[in-house]
């Protein structure tokens, strides 16, 4: 049945499926409003260090499992600043809450790589000494002195 219709159309030189193209005039592309785009990248308020610290302290308090603790740690350490000792303390307590000793040790490794010089790292260790003793967290340098 279909082939009969096709043969008849071919005999009559009729196009069944093709639609003839229409020649249309394109709109002029020199419209000035089309090319203006405004980007407000710097329109966002920048976060102060105190707001950053308060936000991450709150996030570590709310972290309920290991994935959340590691996600918040990753986000916290991805900024171009070193987290405050209060944020590090909250991170260590969150690691203890989810019972993950390895992540607590890794917090200090990340901190060692994040600070600018060994004196800053020593200052952080002195500041967090009581928390480390309370939670029983050893440093990688203490556990593996040959790698230090």
Phi, psi and omega in degrees: 000313179293320181295328177295317179294323179294316179296320180294320180293322179294319178297323182272358180059048179250137177272119181278316191253339184274137177255128181298139181286143178258141176270115179238152179269125180288148178292146180298138183266010181266021178289120187293328182288338181290329186262352180276123174228135183248128179244132182249054181295319183269007180287338182288137178294136178278147184272134178283166180296324179293319177294321176301312181297316180296321180295315182284329173299316179295318181295322177291326176295327184269352181293127188250348177212175185298321179300315180296318180298314181291326178295314180293322176299315180299315179294319182295317182279355181278348179281163180273040176213160180267128180299151180291161177301329178294321178292318179296320178297316178297324179295317180295320179292325176293321177298320178292322181297323179267005174061054179231096182292320183299319179293325178296319177295320181292335176300316180289327175296315178297321179295320179298322179280339184277325183288161185279328184211165182297333179294322177294319178298318178298320178296319177296318179297319178295319180295323185260013183300315181298319180294318178300316180292320180297318183270351178072040182261122175267156175272157178298325180296327179283325182281325182230076184294336181288339180269347184287000000 
